Amino acid sequence: MAEETIRLEAKAKANLFLRVLSRETDGFHGIETLFCLLDLADTLTATRTDTGKVTIDVSDADVGPAAQNLAVRAAERVLDATGRRFGVHLVLDKRIPAQAGLGGGSSDGAAAMIAVNRLANDAVPRHELLQFAAHLGSDVPFFLSRARLALAWSRGERMIRLPPLPPAPVLLLVPPIGVPTAEAYQWVDETRASGRRGAVALEPESLGNWGDVARMSGNDFEAAVFAKRPAVHAAFEALVATRPVLCRMSGSGSALLAVYRSDRDRADAREMLGRKHGTLLETGTAG
């Protein structure tokens, strides 16, 4: 008998490094990134209805029109693939900040896809779900994979699952301004005279501990975003001054991520930062 209600966590991600590659002929950019799953999560509840439609209620966040919401679009994909034998009502409890580079919308989409497919007795094979995910957005395949650490390239749909890094305390600093992803890519293009950026050779064996990851970390969005959003740059400098093991902007921003050696180091950093540069969120790498 099919379940009537499914509740799932939709966890955030961080990009421990991120290279924006050349823009392709269709206007999209390739990327090369190291995705890391975080404990910070939205909660998505999906309930079967007899309407044949997808409806959604979102708490504590303005995520725009329902038709553009990735969770709604993901649910629609699964319902279409299963013949729309039922409808779905989604309830989304948002904790992941929007326009922060933490993948909240993409994670909600992946969770909706999994939940609605379970309501349909897993009628859609996993390989088809992954195809749906690749069409929905660059981060969605990572969330659908349920990997905790993955090296990804192309548009994020090609990836190698890696053994997770040791659990570590994380402090997120979220400035009071968001960064639309499309604008961030445009800013990157504006800073590149040739518009070309090639990939580099990466060895998965060199991504097994925080020290090695920190040494090769970087984010091609940072220079462009910092130039356009000085407040984000100031927040980044303040976070670096707390001496974390690794400090980066996640995705296209504006959220900034710092990884610490201990909970005590993170607590000291939080006290140093106060509330001057934005909202501070304590989390950890997903175990």
N, C-alpha and C positions, 0 to 999 in steps of 0.2 A: 504493500500500500504506500502511495506517495506521501511524503511529508507535506505538511501544510505551511509550516514556517521554518525558515532557516536564518540563523544569526551568525555572522562572521565578523572577525576583526579584519580591517583593511589597514595594514601597517604602512608607515612612511618609509622612504628610502633616502639614502645619501649617495652622492657621487664622490667617491674618495679620490678619483681623478677623472677628468673629462677633457677630451680633445675634440674640437669641432673641425671636421674635415671639409673638403671642398664641397661647394654647392653643386648638386647634380642638375642635369638638364630639366628635370621636372620641378626644380626650385627648392627641393628639400636637401638638407645637409646630411652627410654621413657623420657618425660619431664613433668615438672609441672611449669606453668608460669602464670604471669598476663600480658596480652597484653594490651597496651594502644595505641590508634590511635593518630597520630600527624598531624599537619597541613601541614608540609613539604610534597610536592607531585611531582611526575612525571606527565606528561600529555600524554595520549595515544589517538590517533585518528585511527579509523578503518573505511576503505572505501571498499564497495563491488566492486569486479572486476569480469570479466567473465573468468578468467584463471583457476579457481578451485584450485588454489594454495595460500599459505600464503607467502607474502614477507614483509620485514621490513626495514625501515630506522631509524637509531638511531642518535640523535644529541648529541654532546658534551660528549660522553662517549664511552669507549671501553668495550663492554659487551660480547665479544667472538663470536664464530660462530653462525649464525642465527638459525641453527638446534637445538642448545642447549639452546636458549633463551626461558625462561618460557612463555613469551607472545606468541611466535610463537607456542610452544608446546600446550598451552592452546587453541589457535585459531584452531589448527589442530584437537584437541579433539572434539570441537563443530562442526566443518565442517564434520568430520567423522560421528558424531551422527545424522547429518541432511541430509546425503546423498550427500554432496559436490555439492549442487546445484549452488554454486557460490564460488568465491575466495575472499581473503581479503588482502588488503595492509595496513600495520600498520606503523604509524609514532609515534616514541617514543621520547619525549623531556625529557631527564634525568636531574633531580635535586637532587635525592637521591643518595648519594655516594655508590659505589659498595664495596662489602666485608667489610661492616661497621656494620653489625648486625641490620640494620634498615629495612630489609625486602623489599628493592626496587624491586628486581627481582620477588619475590612472589606477591607483590602488582600489578606489571605490568601484571603478569599472571592472577590474579583474574579479573583485569579490562578488559583484552582481552577476557576472557571467557564471561563476562557480555555483552561487546560490540558486539561480534560476535553473541551471542544468540539473542540480540535485532535486529541485522540485519536479523536474521532468524525468526523474529516475535515471539521470545521467545518460540521456538519449543521444547527446552530441558527443562523438569521440573526442578524446583529448587533442589529437592532432588538428582537428577542425577548430576547436576552441583557440588553439594557438594561432591559427590563421586569422580568426576573427580579431584576436588581440593585436596582431601586427597591423591590421587596418585601422584600429581604433586610436592607437598612439604609440610613441616610441618606448614609453616605460611600461606599458600594459603587459607585454610578454614576460618581463622580469617578475612582476607581481603574480602573474598567473602560474609561473614556474614554481613558486614557493621556495625558491633558492634563498639562502641567507647572504651569499656572496657570489657574484658572477661577473666575469669579464665579458663585455658586450661590445658589438660593433655594428656597422651598417646603420640601420635606424633603431638599433636596440633590440631587434628581433632575433639576431644571431648572437648566441652566447654560449659560454662554457661555464658550467656550474663548478665552483671552487669550494674546497673545504673552508668553513667559516673561520674568521679570525678569532683570537681569544676574546671573550666578552670584555667590554670596556665601558666605563662611564662616559656619557656624552652630554655636552651642553649645547643647546641650540639657541642662537641669538637671532630673533626675528625682528628686523627693523620695521617701523610703522608704515612702510611703503612697499608695495608689491612690484614685481617685474614681469610684465606679459612676455611669454616665451617668444612670440613672433617678433616683438620689438628687439629682444635681446639678440636674436640671430641677425637681425638687420644691423644692429650696432657692431657686431663682430665683423660682418662683411665690410662695413665702412672703415674699419681699422686696418684692413688687409689690402694692400695695393694690388696684389695679383689675384686675390680671391681664392688662392689655392693653399691647401694644407694637407700634407701627406701623413699617412699612418706611420707608426714606429713598430719595431719588433718588440714583442713583450713575451716574457717567459712566465707562465703561471707559477712556477716554483719560486719566483721572486716576490710573490704576493702572499706569503704565508705568515708574516708577522707585521706588527704595526710600524716598527722601525723602517723596514724595507718599503712599505707602502707610503710612509711619510716622505721618504727620500725621493720618490718618483711622483708624488702627488702634484697636481696642478689643475687649473680650470681655465680654459680658454675664454670663458665668459667674463672672468673677473676684471680684466683690464677695461673691457668695453663698458660693463655695468658700473664699475667704480668711477669712470669718467662721466657717465651720465647721471649717476646717483651718488653724489659725494657723501651723503649720510650713510650709505652702505659701506663705503670705503672707510669712513671714520669708525664704524662699528667693527669692521674687520681688524683694523689696527688695534683697537682696544682689546679685542678677543685674543689676538696674537700676543699681546703684552702679558696675558695670564699664563703664558708658557705651556701650552698643551703639547702633546706628542704630535698632533696633526691638527691643522686649522685650514679650512677651505670654505668657499661658498659652494652650496649644493645646487647642482643643476644650473639653471639660468638665474637663480637667486629669487628673492633676496635673502633667504635664510642662510645663516652662517653656522658652521659645524665645528666644534672643538672636541677632540678626544683626549682624555686625561689618563694618567697612570693609576689614579686612585680616586675614590669618592671624596676623600679629604681635599685633594687638589681641585676637584670640581667645585666643592663647597667654597674653598678659598677664592676661586675665580668668580663665582657668583657674587660673593661679597664685594670683591673689587669692582665689578661691573655695575652693580646697582641697577637702576632703571633708566639710565641716561640714554642708552642707544636702542632700546626696544624691549620686547618681551623675551624673557629667559625661560626655556623649557628644559627640564632634566629628563633624560631618557638613557637608553643604552643600545648597544648593538643587539639585534635579535638573537636569542639563544635557541 
